[in-house]
Amino acid sequence: MARFDGKVAFITGAARGQGRSHALRLAGEGADVIAVDRCAPIATVAYDLATPDDLAETVRLVRDLGRRVVTAEVDVRDAAALGTAVREGVSELGRLDVVLANAGIGLMRPEAPSAEAFRDQLDVNLGGVWNTVQAAAPVLVEQGRGGAVVLTSSAFGLTGRGGDGSGGGDGYVASKHGVVGLMRTWANWLAPHGIRVNCVNPSGVATPMVLNPAVEALFGGSIDTPAKPADDVANLLDVMLVQPEDVSAAVAFLASDEARYITGVALPVDAGMLVR
């Protein structure tokens, strides 16, 4: 029996990158999936965001694994739409067991107004996580079967690196620290219901959030061979970027019954970045 047989996972930011990887990892171990993504640009973000075609590809890949999938094009800043996506997904798939609040944004356009960039970082990376869990947790509580919530923070959520006085950089670091705070308080809130809450804190991950021309321009070359030192993002182990599947392995463990007594933990998947 696979770890997630008979279970359903709700995943935000599922159209590509870490979200798609998480969907495929859990589906490969038996889960059905409620997959949501904005699938549209955000004006302050410096790189292309996911598209409806990306979400459709996630659907195809999950179905190729023999699992059911329900999708919705939802901005995590829209609490009402997230609530609808959860209710409709549970109505079709029958239950909810795992919540992965993964959606987030990274590098902002240098010409974006600083206050606007800061606000968008907080609204998506922190407010979106809050909206996701507020939409899903009542379902888990009502079912009375426990469950697992895994939030996506960042290695920058556990260190002072990454802020540079700009709205985008400071907002990213602040939002990812905030996710750790939400994880810790929610672990207390939901423990009486048998619901565990943890987060993962990756360093750079090989996804379109990092592998794009805007990030390459920031470092003066390819992210794999930067033209200038990148001490803020350098790992201890000899790898520039971890793979999304590495993060998904940690997520799958935290969401599984193997981690049944693990809650309130911020788990780095960072190739040693935080011990430098």
Residue pairs with C-beta under 8 A, 6 or more apart in sequence:
1 30
2 28
2 29
2 30
3 29
3 30
3 252
3 256
3 257
3 258
4 26
4 29
4 30
4 31
4 97
4 98
4 252
4 255
4 256
5 29
5 30
6 30
7 30
7 31
7 32
7 95
7 97
7 98
8 31
8 32
8 33
8 34
8 89
8 90
8 93
8 94
8 95
8 96
8 97
8 98
9 22
9 23
9 26
9 31
9 32
9 33
9 34
9 97
9 98
9 99
9 100
9 255
10 33
10 34
10 36
10 86
10 89
10 96
10 98
10 99
10 100
10 132
10 136
11 19
11 22
11 23
11 26
11 33
11 34
11 35
11 36
11 100
11 102
12 19
12 36
12 37
12 74
12 76
12 82
12 100
12 101
12 102
12 103
12 128
12 132
13 19
13 36
13 37
13 50
13 76
13 102
13 103
13 104
13 152
14 20
14 22
14 23
14 33
14 35
14 36
14 37
14 55
14 58
14 71
14 102
15 35
15 37
15 39
15 50
15 51
15 54
15 55
15 57
15 58
16 37
16 50
16 54
16 57
16 58
16 207
16 208
17 50
17 205
17 207
17 208
17 209
17 244
18 102
18 152
18 202
18 205
18 207
18 244
18 247
18 248
19 35
19 37
19 58
19 100
19 102
19 103
20 54
20 57
20 58
20 61
20 244
21 244
21 245
21 247
21 248
22 100
22 102
22 247
22 248
22 251
22 252
23 33
23 35
23 58
23 61
23 62
23 69
24 58
24 61
24 62
24 65
24 248
25 245
25 248
25 249
25 251
25 252
26 33
26 98
26 252
26 255
27 33
27 62
27 65
27 67
27 69
28 65
29 252
30 67
31 67
31 97
31 98
32 67
32 68
32 69
32 93
33 62
33 67
33 68
33 69
33 70
34 69
34 70
34 71
34 72
34 85
34 86
34 89
34 90
34 93
34 96
35 55
35 58
35 59
35 62
35 69
35 70
35 71
35 72
36 71
36 72
36 73
36 74
36 76
36 82
36 85
36 103
37 50
37 54
37 55
37 71
37 73
37 74
37 103
38 49
38 50
38 73
38 74
38 75
38 76
38 103
39 49
39 50
39 51
39 52
39 54
39 55
39 73
40 49
40 73
40 75
41 48
41 49
42 49
42 105
42 120
42 124
43 109
43 112
44 108
44 109
44 112
44 116
44 117
44 120
44 168
45 105
45 106
45 107
45 108
45 109
45 120
46 107
46 108
46 109
46 110
46 212
46 214
46 215
47 106
47 107
47 208
47 209
47 212
47 213
47 214
47 215
48 208
48 212
49 105
50 208
52 73
55 71
55 73
58 69
58 71
59 69
59 71
62 68
62 69
63 69
68 92
68 93
70 88
70 89
70 92
70 93
72 81
72 84
72 85
72 88
72 89
74 81
74 82
74 84
74 85
75 81
75 128
76 82
76 101
76 103
76 124
76 127
76 128
76 129
76 131
76 132
77 123
77 124
77 127
77 128
77 131
78 131
79 131
79 134
79 135
82 131
82 132
82 135
83 135
85 135
86 96
86 135
86 136
86 139
87 139
89 96
90 96
90 139
95 143
95 145
96 136
96 139
96 140
96 143
96 147
97 140
97 145
97 147
97 148
98 147
98 148
98 149
98 150
98 255
99 132
99 133
99 136
99 137
99 140
99 147
99 148
99 149
99 150
100 149
100 150
100 152
100 251
100 255
101 128
101 129
101 132
101 133
101 149
101 150
101 151
101 152
102 152
103 124
103 128
103 132
103 152
104 124
104 125
104 128
104 152
104 175
104 209
105 120
105 121
105 124
105 125
105 209
106 172
106 209
106 210
106 215
107 168
107 209
107 212
107 214
107 215
107 218
108 117
108 120
108 121
108 166
108 167
108 168
108 169
108 171
109 117
109 168
109 214
110 166
112 167
112 168
113 167
114 166
114 167
114 168
115 167
116 167
117 166
117 167
117 168
117 171
118 167
118 168
118 170
118 171
118 174
119 167
119 171
120 171
121 167
121 168
121 171
121 172
121 174
121 175
122 171
122 174
122 175
122 178
124 175
125 171
125 172
125 175
125 176
125 178
125 179
126 174
126 175
126 178
126 179
126 182
129 151
129 152
129 179
129 182
130 182
133 149
133 151
133 182
133 186
136 149
137 149
137 186
137 190
137 195
140 146
140 147
140 149
140 190
140 193
140 195
141 190
141 193
141 195
144 193
145 194
146 193
146 194
146 195
146 196
147 194
147 195
147 196
148 195
148 196
148 197
148 198
148 254
148 255
148 256
148 259
149 186
149 190
149 195
149 196
149 197
149 198
150 197
150 198
150 199
150 200
150 251
150 254
150 255
151 179
151 182
151 183
151 197
151 198
151 199
151 200
152 179
152 199
152 200
152 202
152 247
153 176
153 177
153 179
153 180
153 183
153 199
153 200
153 201
153 266
154 172
154 176
154 179
154 201
154 202
154 203
155 201
155 202
155 203
155 268
155 270
155 273
155 274
156 162
156 172
156 173
156 176
156 177
157 173
157 176
157 177
157 178
157 179
157 180
157 199
157 201
157 266
158 177
158 180
158 201
158 266
158 268
158 274
159 274
160 173
161 173
161 232
161 233
162 169
162 172
162 173
162 232
163 169
163 170
163 172
163 173
163 174
164 170
176 201
179 199
180 199
180 201
180 266
183 197
183 198
183 199
183 264
183 266
184 264
186 197
187 196
187 197
187 198
187 263
187 264
188 264
190 196
190 197
191 263
196 254
196 259
196 260
196 262
196 263
197 263
197 264
198 254
198 259
198 262
198 263
198 264
198 265
198 266
198 267
199 265
199 266
199 267
200 247
200 250
200 251
200 254
200 266
200 267
200 268
200 269
201 266
201 267
201 268
201 269
201 270
201 274
202 242
202 246
202 247
202 268
202 269
202 270
203 233
203 235
203 241
203 242
203 268
203 269
203 270
203 271
203 273
203 274
204 210
204 223
204 233
204 235
204 240
204 241
204 242
205 241
205 242
205 243
205 244
205 246
205 247
206 241
206 242
206 243
206 244
207 244
210 223
210 241
211 223
211 241
215 223
216 222
216 223
219 226
219 227
219 228
219 230
220 226
220 227
220 228
221 227
221 228
223 240
223 241
224 240
224 241
233 273
234 273
234 276
235 242
235 270
235 271
235 272
235 273
235 276
236 271
236 272
236 273
236 275
236 276
237 271
237 272
239 271
242 269
242 270
242 271
246 269
247 269
250 267
250 269
253 259
254 262
254 265
254 267
268 274
